[in-house]
């Protein structure tokens, strides 16, 4: 069914997909989720009315929020697919994050309202009437949610869209919600214990948890979450394998929405190679990164001495000192400048993330002492920084 829908409405082939196809996939997922969740919500509201079960009604509210999520996802995918313009040169991809935040807040409000109703039912219980029709609707809902979870997973795998991947996880979780609702109906058939309010509260907590989780994850993306190590590692490996580039550091990856990443880095090139030759190598590397990962990339050239045995020996000794101080420390942009009475060792020292100011100062002090112990003439001219990836 999923492959058929993709062929009919979205893409002609699975991988890779372009920006237009990605938008169509997002809209397809949103429309399918909207229609199915509206159908499930209507059925569960009817089942809740038949059985007077708050748990069933709460599950219907959950489906209603999922329908709203699907609608927002479809609209967000359409808006996010709009290309760059004069006011937004990096495109409109972050619109997908903004609409996800809006939906997450909506889910949280719905969870709180459902929880309020559940607590009222706990303190003022009402009898629940078992109905086979209501039970059948809940079972059908569980099966539909299983299919929808697989459907969203397939679409999310194609587009890497966080909204679709989150919807997949939510749909699978909703099957557990359906199981709790079914349990509530089953208990009502055999006992007068007011389990409906308690299980309704459990469903409400589940809705609230999903809303808060989605809200925090999306806010992290908007605030500039650290890029995945996988993409940064792949780009670094490709750059280091490029002819004319001997090292890479200070990489930055900027997320402007799913599938819209822009990057930059410093490329170390041999200082004794003609600048035009190195520039040509850097241009070729930028083009290769875009072809491989669809990431517009800018490289800054850093000339370093790689064929000087003396400089290389000093570099290796300094690197050993730094590793002995803290194995998480690294260095780059290493240069040796000889003076009349001292030798300046110029480099950037990359601190471990999470280090406090006092800890960084102590690490710098120990590095300086260790290097001075190598040779009293060595003077450190170093700049402490953090890695962005």
C-alpha positions as CSV (number, residue, x, y, z in Angstrom):
1,X,0.0,0.0,0.0
2,X,2.8,2.4,0.9
3,X,4.7,1.8,-2.3
4,X,1.5,2.2,-4.3
5,X,0.8,5.6,-2.7
6,X,4.3,6.8,-3.3
7,X,4.1,5.8,-6.9
8,X,0.7,7.5,-7.4
9,X,1.2,10.7,-5.5
10,X,4.8,11.4,-4.5
11,X,7.9,9.9,-6.2
12,X,8.7,7.6,-9.0
13,X,11.7,5.9,-7.4
14,X,12.8,5.4,-3.8
15,X,16.2,7.0,-3.6
16,X,17.5,9.6,-4.0
17,X,14.6,12.1,-4.0
18,X,14.9,15.8,-4.9
19,X,13.4,18.7,-3.0
20,X,10.1,18.7,-4.9
21,X,9.6,15.0,-4.3
22,X,10.5,15.5,-0.6
23,X,7.7,18.1,-0.3
24,X,5.2,15.7,-2.0
25,X,6.2,12.9,0.4
26,X,5.6,15.2,3.4
27,X,2.2,16.3,2.1
28,X,1.3,12.7,1.3
29,X,2.1,11.7,4.9
30,X,0.2,14.6,6.4
31,X,-2.9,14.0,4.3
32,X,-3.0,10.2,4.9
33,X,-2.5,10.8,8.7
34,X,-5.1,13.5,8.8
35,X,-7.8,11.3,7.1
36,X,-7.1,8.1,9.1
37,X,-6.9,9.9,12.4
38,X,-10.1,11.8,11.9
39,X,-11.8,8.5,11.1
40,X,-10.3,6.8,14.2
41,X,-11.3,9.8,16.4
42,X,-14.9,9.7,15.1
43,X,-15.1,6.0,15.8
44,X,-13.7,6.2,19.3
45,X,-15.9,9.1,20.2
46,X,-18.8,7.0,19.2
47,X,-17.4,4.0,21.2
48,X,-16.8,6.3,24.2
49,X,-20.4,7.5,24.1
50,X,-21.7,3.9,23.8
51,X,-19.7,2.6,26.7
52,X,-19.4,5.9,28.8
53,X,-15.7,5.2,29.0
54,X,-13.3,8.1,29.6
55,X,-10.3,6.0,28.6
56,X,-11.9,5.5,25.1
57,X,-12.8,9.2,24.9
58,X,-9.3,10.2,25.9
59,X,-7.9,7.9,23.2
60,X,-10.2,9.6,20.7
61,X,-8.8,13.0,21.8
62,X,-5.3,11.5,21.2
63,X,-6.3,10.6,17.7
64,X,-7.7,14.1,17.2
65,X,-4.4,15.7,18.2
66,X,-2.7,13.3,15.8
67,X,-5.0,14.5,13.1
68,X,-4.0,18.1,13.9
69,X,-0.4,17.0,13.8
70,X,-0.9,15.5,10.4
71,X,-2.5,18.6,9.1
72,X,0.2,20.8,10.5
73,X,2.8,18.4,9.1
74,X,1.3,18.7,5.6
75,X,1.1,22.5,5.7
76,X,4.6,22.7,7.2
77,X,6.0,20.4,4.4
78,X,4.4,22.6,1.8
79,X,5.7,25.8,3.3
80,X,9.1,24.3,4.0
81,X,9.4,23.3,0.4
82,X,9.3,26.9,-0.8
83,X,12.6,27.8,-2.3
84,X,15.0,30.7,-1.3
85,X,14.0,34.3,-1.9
86,X,15.5,37.7,-1.3
87,X,14.4,37.7,2.4
88,X,15.3,34.1,3.1
89,X,18.4,33.2,1.1
90,X,18.7,29.8,2.8
91,X,15.2,28.7,2.0
92,X,12.2,28.1,4.3
93,X,13.1,24.7,5.7
94,X,12.9,25.8,9.3
95,X,9.2,26.4,8.9
96,X,8.9,22.6,9.4
97,X,10.4,23.0,12.9
98,X,8.2,26.0,13.7
99,X,5.0,24.1,12.9
100,X,6.2,21.1,14.9
101,X,6.7,23.4,18.0
102,X,3.1,24.7,17.5
103,X,1.8,21.2,17.4
104,X,3.8,20.0,20.4
105,X,2.3,22.8,22.5
106,X,-1.2,21.8,21.3
107,X,-0.5,18.1,22.3
108,X,0.6,19.3,25.8
109,X,-2.5,21.3,26.3
110,X,-4.7,18.4,25.1
111,X,-2.8,16.1,27.6
112,X,-3.5,18.4,30.5
113,X,-7.2,18.7,29.6
114,X,-7.5,15.0,29.3
115,X,-5.7,14.5,32.6
116,X,-8.1,17.0,34.3
117,X,-11.1,15.0,33.1
118,X,-9.5,11.7,34.2
119,X,-8.9,13.0,37.7
120,X,-12.5,14.1,37.9
121,X,-13.6,10.6,36.9
122,X,-11.2,9.1,39.6
123,X,-12.9,11.2,42.4
124,X,-16.4,10.9,40.9
125,X,-16.5,7.5,39.2
126,X,-19.2,6.7,36.7
127,X,-20.2,3.2,35.5
128,X,-18.7,2.0,32.3
129,X,-20.8,-0.3,30.1
130,X,-19.0,-2.9,28.0
131,X,-20.0,-2.9,24.4
132,X,-18.6,-5.3,21.8
133,X,-18.9,-2.7,19.1
134,X,-16.7,-0.3,21.2
135,X,-14.1,-3.1,21.7
136,X,-14.1,-3.8,18.0
137,X,-13.5,-0.1,17.2
138,X,-10.5,0.0,19.6
139,X,-9.0,-3.2,18.1
140,X,-9.4,-1.8,14.6
141,X,-7.7,1.4,15.8
142,X,-4.7,-0.6,17.1
143,X,-4.3,-2.3,13.7
144,X,-4.7,1.0,11.8
145,X,-2.0,2.7,14.0
146,X,0.4,-0.2,13.4
147,X,0.0,0.4,9.6
148,X,0.3,4.1,10.0
149,X,3.5,3.7,12.0
150,X,5.1,1.6,9.3
151,X,3.8,4.1,6.6
152,X,5.4,7.1,8.4
153,X,8.6,5.1,9.0
154,X,8.9,4.4,5.3
155,X,8.3,8.1,4.4
156,X,10.7,9.3,7.1
157,X,13.4,7.0,5.9
158,X,13.1,8.5,2.4
159,X,13.1,12.1,3.5
160,X,14.9,12.1,6.9
161,X,12.1,14.5,8.0
162,X,12.0,14.7,11.9
163,X,8.2,15.4,11.8
164,X,7.6,12.1,9.9
165,X,9.9,10.1,12.0
166,X,8.3,11.5,15.2
167,X,4.9,10.7,13.8
168,X,6.1,7.1,13.2
169,X,7.2,6.7,16.8
170,X,4.0,8.3,18.0
171,X,1.8,5.9,16.0
172,X,3.6,2.9,17.4
173,X,3.2,4.3,20.9
174,X,-0.5,4.9,20.2
175,X,-0.9,1.1,19.8
176,X,0.0,0.9,23.5
177,X,-2.5,3.6,24.2
178,X,-5.1,1.5,22.4
179,X,-4.1,-1.5,24.5
180,X,-4.7,0.4,27.7
181,X,-8.1,1.6,26.4
182,X,-9.0,-2.0,25.5
183,X,-8.0,-3.1,29.0
184,X,-10.3,-0.5,30.5
185,X,-13.2,-1.9,28.5
186,X,-12.4,-5.4,29.5
187,X,-12.2,-4.6,33.2
188,X,-15.6,-2.9,33.1
189,X,-17.1,-6.2,31.9
190,X,-16.0,-8.2,35.0
191,X,-15.8,-5.7,37.8
192,X,-17.3,-2.4,39.1
193,X,-13.8,-1.1,40.0
194,X,-13.5,2.4,38.6
195,X,-10.4,1.6,36.5
196,X,-11.6,3.9,33.7
197,X,-10.4,7.1,35.4
198,X,-7.0,5.7,36.4
199,X,-6.4,4.3,32.9
200,X,-7.7,7.6,31.4
201,X,-5.1,9.4,33.5
202,X,-2.4,7.0,32.2
203,X,-3.4,7.9,28.6
204,X,-3.3,11.6,29.5
205,X,0.2,11.3,30.9
206,X,1.3,9.5,27.8
207,X,-0.1,12.3,25.6
208,X,1.6,14.9,27.7
209,X,5.0,13.0,27.7
210,X,4.9,12.7,23.9
211,X,4.1,16.5,23.6
212,X,6.9,17.6,25.9
213,X,9.4,15.2,24.2
214,X,8.6,16.5,20.8
215,X,8.7,20.1,22.0
216,X,12.2,19.7,23.5
217,X,13.6,17.9,20.5
218,X,12.4,20.5,18.1
219,X,13.5,23.4,20.2
220,X,17.0,21.9,20.3
221,X,17.0,21.9,16.5
222,X,15.9,25.6,16.4
223,X,18.6,26.6,18.9
224,X,21.4,25.0,16.9
225,X,21.7,21.4,18.1
226,X,25.1,19.8,17.6
227,X,25.2,18.1,14.2
228,X,25.2,14.3,14.0
229,X,28.7,12.9,14.2
230,X,27.8,10.6,11.2
231,X,27.5,13.5,8.7
232,X,30.5,15.4,10.1
233,X,32.6,12.2,10.1
234,X,31.7,11.4,6.5
235,X,32.5,14.9,5.2
236,X,35.8,14.9,7.2
237,X,36.8,11.5,5.7
238,X,36.1,12.7,2.2
239,X,38.0,16.0,2.6
240,X,41.1,14.2,4.1
241,X,41.1,11.9,1.1
242,X,41.2,14.8,-1.3
243,X,44.4,15.4,-3.2
244,X,46.2,18.5,-1.9
245,X,44.4,18.6,1.6
246,X,46.4,17.2,4.5
247,X,44.0,18.1,7.4
248,X,40.6,19.5,8.3
249,X,39.5,21.4,11.4
250,X,37.0,24.0,12.7
251,X,34.1,22.4,10.8
252,X,30.7,24.0,11.1
253,X,27.4,22.6,9.9
254,X,24.3,24.9,10.0
255,X,20.8,23.3,9.8
256,X,18.2,25.4,7.9
257,X,15.6,22.6,8.0
258,X,15.5,18.9,7.1
259,X,17.7,18.3,4.1
260,X,19.1,21.8,4.1
261,X,22.5,21.8,5.7
262,X,25.3,24.4,4.9
263,X,28.9,23.8,6.0
264,X,32.3,25.3,6.3
265,X,35.7,24.2,7.5
266,X,39.4,25.0,7.5
267,X,41.5,22.9,5.1
268,X,45.2,22.5,5.8
269,X,47.3,22.6,2.7
270,X,51.1,22.3,2.3
271,X,52.8,25.7,2.7
272,X,55.4,24.9,0.0
273,X,52.8,24.3,-2.7
274,X,51.8,27.1,-5.1
275,X,48.7,28.9,-3.8
276,X,46.9,28.6,-7.1
277,X,47.4,24.8,-7.0
278,X,46.0,24.6,-3.4
279,X,43.1,26.8,-4.4
280,X,42.2,24.5,-7.2
281,X,42.3,21.5,-4.8
282,X,40.1,23.3,-2.3
283,X,37.6,24.2,-5.1
284,X,37.4,20.6,-6.2
285,X,36.9,19.4,-2.6
286,X,33.9,21.9,-2.2
287,X,32.4,20.6,-5.3
288,X,32.8,17.0,-4.3
289,X,31.1,17.6,-0.9
290,X,28.1,19.1,-2.6
291,X,27.9,16.2,-5.1
292,X,28.2,13.5,-2.3
293,X,26.1,15.1,0.4
294,X,24.1,17.9,-1.2
295,X,25.7,20.3,1.4
296,X,26.9,23.6,0.0
297,X,30.4,23.9,1.6
298,X,33.0,26.6,2.0
299,X,36.7,25.8,2.7
300,X,39.3,28.2,4.2
301,X,42.9,27.4,3.3
302,X,45.4,27.1,6.2
303,X,49.0,26.6,4.9
304,X,51.1,24.4,7.2
305,X,54.6,23.1,7.1
306,X,54.4,19.4,6.4
307,X,57.8,18.7,4.7
308,X,60.1,20.2,7.4
309,X,61.5,17.4,9.5
310,X,62.3,19.8,12.4
311,X,58.8,21.3,12.5
312,X,57.3,17.8,12.3
313,X,59.4,16.6,15.2
314,X,58.3,19.6,17.4
315,X,54.7,19.0,16.4
316,X,54.8,15.3,17.4
317,X,56.4,16.2,20.7
318,X,53.8,18.9,21.5
319,X,51.0,16.5,20.5
320,X,52.4,13.9,23.0
321,X,52.4,16.5,25.8
322,X,48.8,17.5,25.1
323,X,47.6,13.9,25.1
324,X,49.5,13.3,28.4
325,X,47.6,16.2,30.0
326,X,44.2,15.1,28.8
327,X,43.4,12.5,26.1
328,X,40.4,14.6,24.9
329,X,42.5,17.5,23.9
330,X,43.5,18.1,20.2
331,X,45.4,20.8,18.3
332,X,45.6,22.2,14.8
333,X,47.0,25.2,12.9
334,X,50.5,24.4,14.2
335,X,53.3,26.7,13.2
336,X,56.9,27.3,14.4
337,X,58.3,30.9,14.3
338,X,61.9,31.2,15.3
339,X,63.0,34.3,17.2
340,X,66.4,35.5,18.4
341,X,66.1,34.1,21.9
342,X,62.9,32.0,21.7
343,X,60.8,29.7,19.5
344,X,57.1,30.6,19.2
345,X,54.8,27.6,18.9
346,X,51.6,28.9,17.5
347,X,48.5,26.6,17.5
348,X,44.8,26.3,18.5
349,X,44.0,24.0,21.4
350,X,40.6,22.3,21.2
351,X,39.0,21.9,24.6
352,X,36.6,19.1,25.5
353,X,32.9,20.2,25.5
354,X,31.4,20.9,28.9
355,X,34.7,22.1,30.4
356,X,34.3,25.0,32.9
357,X,36.4,28.1,32.7
358,X,38.5,27.1,35.6
359,X,39.1,23.6,34.1
360,X,40.1,25.1,30.8
361,X,42.6,27.5,32.5
362,X,44.1,24.6,34.4
363,X,44.5,22.5,31.2
364,X,46.1,25.5,29.4
365,X,48.6,25.9,32.3
366,X,49.5,22.2,32.3
367,X,50.0,22.3,28.5
368,X,52.3,25.3,28.8
369,X,54.4,23.7,31.5
370,X,54.7,20.5,29.6
371,X,55.9,22.2,26.5
372,X,58.3,24.4,28.4
373,X,59.8,21.2,29.8
374,X,60.6,20.1,26.3
375,X,62.8,23.2,25.7
376,X,63.1,26.3,27.7
377,X,63.1,28.4,24.5
378,X,59.6,27.2,23.5
379,X,56.9,29.8,24.0
380,X,53.2,28.8,23.5
381,X,51.1,31.2,21.5
382,X,47.9,29.2,21.7
383,X,44.2,29.9,21.4
384,X,41.7,27.7,23.3
385,X,38.4,26.8,21.4
386,X,35.7,24.2,21.2
387,X,34.7,22.0,18.3
388,X,31.4,22.7,16.6
389,X,30.8,19.1,15.5
